[in-house]
Amino acid sequence: MFFVQDKSFYRSLLALALPLCAQNFLMYGVTLADSLMVGRLGETAIGGLYVGVVYTVVLSNFMFGITSTIVILTAQYWGMRRLEPIRDIGSMAARILCVLGLLATLLALFCPRAITGFLTSDPEIIACGASYIRMVAPAFLLMTLNQGLLTMLRGVEVVRVGMINSALALCANLLLNWLLIYGHWGFPALGVPGAALATVLSRIVETGFVAWYALKYDRVLGFRLRDFLRWNPVLLRDLIRYGTPLMLGQCVWAMNQLTRGVVIGHMDARSVAIAGVADAIDGLVWMGPLGFAMAASLLVGKAIGRNAFDLVKAQARTLQVLFLGFGLVTGLLLLLGRDVILGCYNLQPETLAMAPAFYWVLTVCSVGRCYQAPSLMGLVKAGGDTSFVFKNDSFWFFCWILPGALLAQRIFHAPDWMVYAILLSDQVTKCFVAFVKINRFRWMKNLTRPDVSPRPAP
């Protein structure tokens, strides 16, 4: 079969994707709520929040490399209904995530101005961003623990808890932002630091909820507190072997985000503000295809775990069409809603006049991203070829984005919107690479070990 004819595939895809999309939108809503509410305070506040959020984005990229490895391996074992290897993998990866979160927290507490000073030269934005990073520092450790638990549950198709968890976090964040940014009900009006404090408190809410669910209520995975000490050297080697390319790929992507932050941070203050708005919209747009990519990775991983490779080929063709259609609809909605979206921000007339050029760049690149990014993540990565995306991202970053953006800005003094276009242009060029790679079907690899045996906790 060329495309999937079985209606149960589409039902399973929607049953997984809709809660995951909702979870992603709600989770990103915490960041977007900060952006919108702080946006009413003016352009310096927007710029300060932007450079502060870049640090969170970089951490998220490193974290995503680890969680992607968990999903890839656990989905294939889940296709065989083998829970013991899943618990081992989840336990070891959770400890790695906690170490990463602790390092990020310490760096944010003791070096906030060095972080923001690396991203921009504007002294007001540096001070504003540093206050945000220092205040939000405890959230990084909570975020890594929370995502580790949610990823283990997602690997066995327990996805609705993540949606509920993110809804609680968003509601808490909106209320606390209203209280702490603007100073309602007798609370102090803290501005940007208030947004950071609200984020920390909302992370406490969501981490507490998911920990309660995973350790006390869940009956599918059956993970308990003592399982955090599980150890399996064979699966640890697999985790390192297949996770290293993903981590390196996320390092490249983190460098991409840092480069974008540095380049944008050295633009005119008005360009920094509008780029921050565009990036907030871009992140929101990505939440939809990301949810479908996560769902696709589970279905594809399960099929590969059962060695059903003909089914995987049909799934891959079907999913590519769905991703492309999603991208075209997204681009149309962005164009139709431009005035409404930009009207949510308190931008000066001069800044608002610059917005259409940035917005067109965002729209075109969003269409490409909605196809190639979930295709590569939900198919190639989940199919077992964990090194290809790293190689692909490295090529476009080191050979095009980094030199192109720096030359355009520093040597040719190109308009800011054109520099921004170069920073996002790989989202279009990767579409051609993704199409060829996926439809050759050399990425399907069964990574499970039939002879691996569980090891007791020490």
N, C-alpha and C positions, 0 to 999 in steps of 0.2 A: 504494500500500500504506500502511496506517495504522501498523502496527508492522513492524519488520524481520523478514522471513521467512528470509533467507539465513543458514544456520548458520555460514558463514565469518565473518560479522560478530561473532558471539559468541565464536568461537574466537580471532579477532584481538583482541577486547576483553580476553579472559582472558590471552592471551599477552603483552599489553602491561601489563595492570593488575596481575597477580599479582607480577611482579618489581618494579613500581613501588610497590605496597603494601608488599612486603617491604622495599624500600629505605627507604621512609618510616618504617616501624616501627623498623627497625634504626637509622636516623639519629636518630630521636627517642629511641631507647633510650639514646643517649649522655646526653641531658638527663635522661631519667627515671632512669637509673642514678645520676646525681648527686643527684637529688631523694630517691630511696629510701635511698641510703647515707648522705647527710648527714642525712636524716630521723631516723636513729638517734641523732644527737647532740643532739636537743632542738629546741624550738620557735624559739629565737633563730636557730639555724643554718638552719632551714627558711626563716624570714623573710628572713635575709640572702641566702640562695641565690635566693629568689624575686625580690627587687628587683634582684639581679645578672642574673638570667636575663631580666628584662624588657628590659634594654638589648640583649641578644642578639636577642630577639624583634622589637624595633623595627628593628634592622639587617636582620633576615631579611625584614621587610615591604618595606623599600626594595629589597632585593636581588630579592625576588620580582617586583616591578614590571618590572625589567629582564629577568629570566629568562622571565617570561610573554611579553614582547614577542618574545624570541628564538623561543620555541616557536610562537607564533601565526604569525609570518612564515615560519619555516623549514618548518613543517608544510605550509603551502600550496605552497611551492616544492618540497617533497619529493613532494607529490602529482603534480607534473609531472616529477619526477626531475631537477631542476636543482640541481647541487651548488655551482656557483660562487657564486650569490647567497647560499647558506647559509653558505659559508666567509666571505664578506665580512661578513655580518650578525654571525656569531659572533665574528669577530675584533674588530670595533669595540665590540661589547657587552662582551667580555671585558676590554678596556682600561678601560671605564667602571666595571665591577665592581671592578677592582683599585684604582682611585682611591677608590671608596667604602669598600673594606675598609681602605685605608691611613688615611683620615680617621677611621674608627671606632677603629682601633688607637691612633692618637695621642691621641684624646679620652679613651679608656679609661686610657691610661698617665698622663696628666697631670691629669685632672679626675675621678677616680673618686668622691671624696666629694661633689663637686657633683652627680654623676649620682644617687647613692643618696639624698642629702639632698633632692633634688627629689621623690623617690618616697615617702619616709617621714620622720617626725619622731622616731622611736625611735632614740636614740643608739647602742644596741647593734647594732641591725639595720643602721644606716648604716655602722658600722665593719666589720661582718661582710661586708656587700655590697660595700663599697669594696675590701676585700682580694681578694674574688673577681674583681671587674672588672679590677683592675690585673694580677692574675696571668694572667687569661685573654685579655688584650689581643692577643697575637700571633695568636691563633686566628681573629680577625676577618678579617685579610688572607688567611689560608689558606682560610677558609670561602668567601670570595667567588671566589677563583680556582678552587677545587674545584667550586663550583656552576656557574660559567661553562662549564667543560669538560664537566661532566655534562649540562648543558642542551643544548649543541650536539650531543652524541651522542644525547640523547633525541629531538631534532628529526628525526633520521633513523632512529628506531625502534631504536636500540641502547640497550637498557634494562637488560640483565642485569648489565653492568659496574657500574652504580650499586648494585645489590643486593649484589654481592660487596664493593664498596668500603665500603659501610656496615657489612657484617658484620665486616670487618677493624677498622674504627674502633670498633665496639661491643666487640669482644673486647679490643682494646687498652685501651679506657676502663675496662672492668670490672676488668681486672687491675691497672691503674695506680691506680684508685680504691681498691681493696682494699689496695694497698701504701701509698699516700700519705695517704689519709684516716685510716686506723686505725693505720698504722705497723707493718705486718708485715715479716718477713724483714730486720729491721734498718733499715728505712726510717723516717724521722721521721714521727710522727703529726701531720699538718698541718691536719686538719679541712677546713674550707671552702676555704682556699687549696690544699690538696692536690687537691680536686676540680677546681679551676681548672687546676692544672698537668697533671693527667691529661687534661683536655679538650684542652689545647694539644698535648700529645704525640700524642694520638689523631688530631687534625687533621693533624699532620705525616704520619702514616701514610697516611691516606686521600687527602690531596692528592698525595703522592708516587706512590701507586698509580694514581690516575686520570690523572695527567700521563704516567706511563709508558705506560699503555694507549692514551690518545688520540694520543700523538705517535709511538709506536713500533709498536704492535700493530694498531690499528684499520685496517680496509681499506674500510669503507663511506664514511665522511666523508673520510678521507685527509688529515686536518689535520696540518700540520707546524709546527715552531717559527717558521719564516720567515712563516707565514701570519698570525701575530699582528700583522704590520705591514700587512696588507691594508687598502685604503682604497677606498671607493666612495661618492662624494658623493650619488648618487641614492638608494642604499639607506640612507645615513646620514639623509637627509631622511625616508625612510619610518620608520626606526627612531625618530627624534625625534617624527614626526607621530603614529604609533600608540602609541609608548611613553609619551609625555607624559601622556595620560589615565590610563594604568595606573600611572605613577609618582605622579601626583596622588592616584589612588585609594589607593595604598599609603601615601601621606603621611597621608591621612585615617584609614586603618586603623591606622597607627602612632600617631597622636594618640589613637585609640580605645584602643589598648593602654596608652599612657602615662596616659590618664585612668583606666583601670581600675587601673593600678599605683598612681597617686596616691591614688585613692579608697580602695582596699583598704589601702594603706600607712598611711592615717590611721584605720583601724579599730582596735578592740581587738586586742592582740597575739594572742589566741586566734583571732580571726577572720582575721587575716593568715595564720596558720599553716594553718587549714582551707581558706582560699581558695587558698593556694599548692598544697595537695594537690589541690583541685578543678581548678585550672588545669592541673596536670600530667596528670590523668586526661583532661581535655578535649582537651589536645594529642595524647594517645595515640589517643583515639577518632577524631580528625580525620584521622589518617594513612591510614585505610582509604578513606574517600570521596575523599580527596585523590589517592590512587593511581588510582582509577577516573576521576576528573576529568581527570587528566593523560593517561590512555589515551584517554578520550573526545575530548579536545582534538586529539590526533594524528589520530584517525580522521575527526573532523568537518573538521579543517583540510585533510586530504588530499582529502576529497570536494569541499569548496568550491573547492580549487585546480583540480579537474577540472570545475567548474561543474555538479556532480551535485546540484542543489538538492532535487529530489524525494527522493533518498536521504537527504539531511541531515534533512529533515522527519521521515522515518520513524525515523531514528536518534535524533532529539531526543525523540520520544514514547517510544520504548523506554527510553532512558536515564533519563528522568524517573521511570518506574515502578521501575526498578532502584534509583535513588537513594533513593526513598521507602521501598522495601522494606528497603534497607540501614539506613535510619534507625530503622525500627520494631524490627528485630532488635537493633540496637545499644542502643536504649533498654531493651529487655527484658533483655539481658545485663547492663547496668549495674545494674538493679534486683536481679537475682538474685545478682550478685557484690559487693554493697555491703559486707557485713561482711568478706569476704575482702580486698577492696581497702583498706578503711580500717585493717584489722589489720596492714597492711604498714608503717604509720607509728607511731612512738612518741609518741602524743598523750596529753596529760593527760585524766583523766576529764571535767573541765569542758569541755575543747575537743571531746572526742568526743561529748558531749551536744549540741553545736551542729551537728554534722556532718550529720544527716539533712535539715535544711532546705536547706542549701547543696547537698546531693547531689540532692535532688528538682529544684531549679532546674537543675542541671547536666544531669540526665537529660532533662527536657522540652526544653531548649534544644538538646541534642545531636541529638534526633530532627529538629528543624527545620533545624539546620545541615547534617545529612547529606543533606537534599533541596536546599535553596536554594543553598548555597555551591558544591557541585560543578556544579549546573545552570547557575548564572551563570558560573562559571569555565570549565567544560568545554564549554559551548555558546555562550553569548552572547559572552564574550571571544574564544574560539577562532574563533567565526564571523565576527569582524571588527568587531563593534560594541564598540570598546574604551573608549568614553566612558560607556556606560550604567552600568556598575558603579560608576564614580567618582561619578556623579550620585546614584545610589541610596544608596551608603554615606555620602555627604556629607549627604543629607537626614536619614537616621536618626541620624547622629552629632550633628550640630549642632542638630537640632530635637527630639530625644528623649533620646538617651543622656546627652550632656553636661549639659544643663539638668536633666533628670530625676534623674540620680544626685546632682548637687551639691545640688539642692533637698531631696531625700530625706535626704541625710546632714547637711547644714549647717543647714537651716532647720527641717525637720520631725523631725529626729533619729529617723529610721525605724530599725527593727532592721537589723543588718548583713546578714542573709540577704536582706532585701527590697531593699536597695541593690544587692547582688550580682545579684539577679534583674533589676533595671533595666539593669545593665551588659550582661547577656547577652540581653535580651529581643528585640533586633533579629533574632536568629537565628530567631525564630518569625515575626515580622511580615514579614520579607523573603520568606517562602514565598509569600504571596499575590501580591506583586509579581513574583516569579520566574515563577510559573505563567502570569500574564497576558502578561508580556513574551515568554516563550519561545514560547507557542502562537500568537502573532500572526506569528511568523516574519519579522520585519522586520530581524533582526540578521544575516542571511546576506550577507556581503560578500567578494568576491574581491579580495584586497589585492596580488596578484602583479603584476609588470610584465613583459609579454611581450617588451619591447624592451631590457631592461636588459642591459648587457654588462659582463663582468668587467674590473676594472682591475688592472694588475700592482702588486705590492708596491713601495713606494718604496725 
